[in-house]
Amino acid sequence: MQYRKSLIKKRNNFLPSHLHTFARITIFFFFALSIKINAQETELKEAEKTYSEGQYDKAAEIYESLLKNYGNSGELFYNLGNAYYKAGKIAPAVLNYERALLIKPGDDDARFNLGMAKLMTVDKIELKNEFFLTTWFRGVQNMIGVDSWATVGIFCFVVFIVCLMLFFFSKRMKLRKTGFYLGILLFIMVILANVFAYNRKKELINRRGAIVFTPTVTVKSSPDNSGTDLFVIHEGTKVFIKNAVGEWNEIILEDGNVGWIRKKDITVI
């Protein structure tokens, strides 16, 4: 009996000790998280203060530090773009506005400021003509981000299930018709939302867009210096990467022109 009591005593002591350790870890975690949040807020206020004082280069440095330490954010990329624009650094401004829109495609302020920044670039690239449905499709897709499209898809699917139940189990013909037609519409919405979410995610993972950071770049016909000079592009111009060979990238412009430039001349969005 004494041996059994000893086991029970040890077991009773083990549980509070285990919970005490867990409580310590939890408190430490929230304490560390609180410190991180406070540090981030302090840096944000400092960046806003330096920006309002006209110290745009310093504000840009702080925003760069925030992105490095706390991860990507559409708001931070937008503010960084503003700081670079005010500092007269157009290529970094265009880059960060593009990055902001990659995360938050529905940000009208970032899109407007991007347009203003592009007016300051040398190259005025005209968009290649495309089928109007393609333009419409891309416009709808870029209204919101990948997470929002995923949420829309899930919501439409749940309501679609409700419509199916209404169609199969309702005794009133009017409700059955409503469930049928609304169900078809919602099913189409589920498909479109998933396609849009997939395309947005693919854009985030496969970064094909890039911004030229060299003042003047001669685009070649082949990935070597001996290639024929095709045309010249300038700092701040957006390109899309098609292929890569060694230190060279095959790029395509928004007007459809294709050629090769060195990787060091561009920065991926």
Contacts in CASP RR format, 6 or more apart in sequence:
PFRMAT RR
TARGET T0000
AUTHOR 0000-0000-0000
METHOD contacts of the structure
MODEL  1
MQYRKSLIKKRNNFLPSHLHTFARITIFFFFALSIKINAQETELKEAEKT
YSEGQYDKAAEIYESLLKNYGNSGELFYNLGNAYYKAGKIAPAVLNYERA
LLIKPGDDDARFNLGMAKLMTVDKIELKNEFFLTTWFRGVQNMIGVDSWA
TVGIFCFVVFIVCLMLFFFSKRMKLRKTGFYLGILLFIMVILANVFAYNR
KKELINRRGAIVFTPTVTVKSSPDNSGTDLFVIHEGTKVFIKNAVGEWNE
IILEDGNVGWIRKKDITVI
36 70 0 8 1.000
40 66 0 8 1.000
40 69 0 8 1.000
40 70 0 8 1.000
43 62 0 8 1.000
43 65 0 8 1.000
43 66 0 8 1.000
44 66 0 8 1.000
46 62 0 8 1.000
47 59 0 8 1.000
47 62 0 8 1.000
47 63 0 8 1.000
47 66 0 8 1.000
47 79 0 8 1.000
47 83 0 8 1.000
48 59 0 8 1.000
50 56 0 8 1.000
50 58 0 8 1.000
50 59 0 8 1.000
50 62 0 8 1.000
51 59 0 8 1.000
51 79 0 8 1.000
51 82 0 8 1.000
51 83 0 8 1.000
51 86 0 8 1.000
54 86 0 8 1.000
56 83 0 8 1.000
56 84 0 8 1.000
56 86 0 8 1.000
56 87 0 8 1.000
56 88 0 8 1.000
57 83 0 8 1.000
57 87 0 8 1.000
59 79 0 8 1.000
59 83 0 8 1.000
60 80 0 8 1.000
60 81 0 8 1.000
60 83 0 8 1.000
60 84 0 8 1.000
60 87 0 8 1.000
60 89 0 8 1.000
60 92 0 8 1.000
63 76 0 8 1.000
63 79 0 8 1.000
63 80 0 8 1.000
63 83 0 8 1.000
64 80 0 8 1.000
66 73 0 8 1.000
66 76 0 8 1.000
67 73 0 8 1.000
67 76 0 8 1.000
67 77 0 8 1.000
67 80 0 8 1.000
72 99 0 8 1.000
72 103 0 8 1.000
73 103 0 8 1.000
74 99 0 8 1.000
74 100 0 8 1.000
74 103 0 8 1.000
74 104 0 8 1.000
74 107 0 8 1.000
74 110 0 8 1.000
75 100 0 8 1.000
77 96 0 8 1.000
77 97 0 8 1.000
77 99 0 8 1.000
77 100 0 8 1.000
77 103 0 8 1.000
77 110 0 8 1.000
78 96 0 8 1.000
78 97 0 8 1.000
78 100 0 8 1.000
78 107 0 8 1.000
78 109 0 8 1.000
78 110 0 8 1.000
78 113 0 8 1.000
80 92 0 8 1.000
80 96 0 8 1.000
81 92 0 8 1.000
81 93 0 8 1.000
81 95 0 8 1.000
81 96 0 8 1.000
81 97 0 8 1.000
81 100 0 8 1.000
81 113 0 8 1.000
81 117 0 8 1.000
82 93 0 8 1.000
82 113 0 8 1.000
84 90 0 8 1.000
84 92 0 8 1.000
84 93 0 8 1.000
84 96 0 8 1.000
85 93 0 8 1.000
85 113 0 8 1.000
85 116 0 8 1.000
85 117 0 8 1.000
88 120 0 8 1.000
90 117 0 8 1.000
90 120 0 8 1.000
90 121 0 8 1.000
90 235 0 8 1.000
90 236 0 8 1.000
91 211 0 8 1.000
91 212 0 8 1.000
91 213 0 8 1.000
91 235 0 8 1.000
91 236 0 8 1.000
91 267 0 8 1.000
92 213 0 8 1.000
93 113 0 8 1.000
93 117 0 8 1.000
94 114 0 8 1.000
94 117 0 8 1.000
94 118 0 8 1.000
94 121 0 8 1.000
94 211 0 8 1.000
94 236 0 8 1.000
94 238 0 8 1.000
95 211 0 8 1.000
95 213 0 8 1.000
95 236 0 8 1.000
95 267 0 8 1.000
95 269 0 8 1.000
97 110 0 8 1.000
97 111 0 8 1.000
97 113 0 8 1.000
97 114 0 8 1.000
97 115 0 8 1.000
97 117 0 8 1.000
98 114 0 8 1.000
98 209 0 8 1.000
98 211 0 8 1.000
98 238 0 8 1.000
98 269 0 8 1.000
99 269 0 8 1.000
100 107 0 8 1.000
100 110 0 8 1.000
101 107 0 8 1.000
101 110 0 8 1.000
101 111 0 8 1.000
101 114 0 8 1.000
101 142 0 8 1.000
102 203 0 8 1.000
102 204 0 8 1.000
102 269 0 8 1.000
103 145 0 8 1.000
103 204 0 8 1.000
104 110 0 8 1.000
104 145 0 8 1.000
105 141 0 8 1.000
105 142 0 8 1.000
105 143 0 8 1.000
105 144 0 8 1.000
105 145 0 8 1.000
105 200 0 8 1.000
106 142 0 8 1.000
106 143 0 8 1.000
106 144 0 8 1.000
106 145 0 8 1.000
118 236 0 8 1.000
121 234 0 8 1.000
121 235 0 8 1.000
121 236 0 8 1.000
121 237 0 8 1.000
122 234 0 8 1.000
122 235 0 8 1.000
122 237 0 8 1.000
123 233 0 8 1.000
123 234 0 8 1.000
123 236 0 8 1.000
123 237 0 8 1.000
125 237 0 8 1.000
125 238 0 8 1.000
125 253 0 8 1.000
125 254 0 8 1.000
125 255 0 8 1.000
126 254 0 8 1.000
126 255 0 8 1.000
127 254 0 8 1.000
127 255 0 8 1.000
128 254 0 8 1.000
128 255 0 8 1.000
128 256 0 8 1.000
140 196 0 8 1.000
141 149 0 8 1.000
141 196 0 8 1.000
141 199 0 8 1.000
141 200 0 8 1.000
144 152 0 8 1.000
145 197 0 8 1.000
145 200 0 8 1.000
146 197 0 8 1.000
146 200 0 8 1.000
146 201 0 8 1.000
146 204 0 8 1.000
149 193 0 8 1.000
149 194 0 8 1.000
149 196 0 8 1.000
149 197 0 8 1.000
149 200 0 8 1.000
150 193 0 8 1.000
150 197 0 8 1.000
152 189 0 8 1.000
152 193 0 8 1.000
153 189 0 8 1.000
153 190 0 8 1.000
153 193 0 8 1.000
153 194 0 8 1.000
153 197 0 8 1.000
156 186 0 8 1.000
156 189 0 8 1.000
156 190 0 8 1.000
156 193 0 8 1.000
157 186 0 8 1.000
157 190 0 8 1.000
159 182 0 8 1.000
159 183 0 8 1.000
159 186 0 8 1.000
160 183 0 8 1.000
160 186 0 8 1.000
160 187 0 8 1.000
160 190 0 8 1.000
163 178 0 8 1.000
163 179 0 8 1.000
163 180 0 8 1.000
163 182 0 8 1.000
163 183 0 8 1.000
163 186 0 8 1.000
164 179 0 8 1.000
164 183 0 8 1.000
166 175 0 8 1.000
166 176 0 8 1.000
166 178 0 8 1.000
166 179 0 8 1.000
167 176 0 8 1.000
167 179 0 8 1.000
167 180 0 8 1.000
167 183 0 8 1.000
170 176 0 8 1.000
170 179 0 8 1.000
207 268 0 8 1.000
207 269 0 8 1.000
208 240 0 8 1.000
208 241 0 8 1.000
208 242 0 8 1.000
209 238 0 8 1.000
209 239 0 8 1.000
209 240 0 8 1.000
209 241 0 8 1.000
209 268 0 8 1.000
209 269 0 8 1.000
210 238 0 8 1.000
210 239 0 8 1.000
210 240 0 8 1.000
210 241 0 8 1.000
210 249 0 8 1.000
210 251 0 8 1.000
210 266 0 8 1.000
210 267 0 8 1.000
210 268 0 8 1.000
210 269 0 8 1.000
211 236 0 8 1.000
211 237 0 8 1.000
211 238 0 8 1.000
211 239 0 8 1.000
211 266 0 8 1.000
211 267 0 8 1.000
211 269 0 8 1.000
212 233 0 8 1.000
212 234 0 8 1.000
212 235 0 8 1.000
212 236 0 8 1.000
212 237 0 8 1.000
212 238 0 8 1.000
212 239 0 8 1.000
212 261 0 8 1.000
212 265 0 8 1.000
212 266 0 8 1.000
213 235 0 8 1.000
213 236 0 8 1.000
213 265 0 8 1.000
213 266 0 8 1.000
213 267 0 8 1.000
214 235 0 8 1.000
214 264 0 8 1.000
214 265 0 8 1.000
214 266 0 8 1.000
215 234 0 8 1.000
215 235 0 8 1.000
216 232 0 8 1.000
216 233 0 8 1.000
216 234 0 8 1.000
216 235 0 8 1.000
217 232 0 8 1.000
217 233 0 8 1.000
217 234 0 8 1.000
217 261 0 8 1.000
217 262 0 8 1.000
217 265 0 8 1.000
218 229 0 8 1.000
218 230 0 8 1.000
218 231 0 8 1.000
218 232 0 8 1.000
218 261 0 8 1.000
219 229 0 8 1.000
219 230 0 8 1.000
219 231 0 8 1.000
219 232 0 8 1.000
219 233 0 8 1.000
219 251 0 8 1.000
219 257 0 8 1.000
219 259 0 8 1.000
219 260 0 8 1.000
219 261 0 8 1.000
220 227 0 8 1.000
220 228 0 8 1.000
220 229 0 8 1.000
220 230 0 8 1.000
220 248 0 8 1.000
220 259 0 8 1.000
220 260 0 8 1.000
220 261 0 8 1.000
221 227 0 8 1.000
221 228 0 8 1.000
221 229 0 8 1.000
221 230 0 8 1.000
221 259 0 8 1.000
221 260 0 8 1.000
222 228 0 8 1.000
222 260 0 8 1.000
223 245 0 8 1.000
223 246 0 8 1.000
223 248 0 8 1.000
223 250 0 8 1.000
223 260 0 8 1.000
224 248 0 8 1.000
227 260 0 8 1.000
230 257 0 8 1.000
230 259 0 8 1.000
231 257 0 8 1.000
233 239 0 8 1.000
233 253 0 8 1.000
233 261 0 8 1.000
237 253 0 8 1.000
238 253 0 8 1.000
238 254 0 8 1.000
238 269 0 8 1.000
239 251 0 8 1.000
239 252 0 8 1.000
239 253 0 8 1.000
239 261 0 8 1.000
239 266 0 8 1.000
240 251 0 8 1.000
240 252 0 8 1.000
240 253 0 8 1.000
240 254 0 8 1.000
241 249 0 8 1.000
241 250 0 8 1.000
241 251 0 8 1.000
241 266 0 8 1.000
241 268 0 8 1.000
242 249 0 8 1.000
242 250 0 8 1.000
242 251 0 8 1.000
242 252 0 8 1.000
242 258 0 8 1.000
243 249 0 8 1.000
243 250 0 8 1.000
244 250 0 8 1.000
244 263 0 8 1.000
245 260 0 8 1.000
246 263 0 8 1.000
247 262 0 8 1.000
247 263 0 8 1.000
247 264 0 8 1.000
248 260 0 8 1.000
248 261 0 8 1.000
248 262 0 8 1.000
248 263 0 8 1.000
249 260 0 8 1.000
249 261 0 8 1.000
249 262 0 8 1.000
249 263 0 8 1.000
249 266 0 8 1.000
250 258 0 8 1.000
250 259 0 8 1.000
250 260 0 8 1.000
251 258 0 8 1.000
251 259 0 8 1.000
251 260 0 8 1.000
251 261 0 8 1.000
251 266 0 8 1.000
252 258 0 8 1.000
252 259 0 8 1.000
END
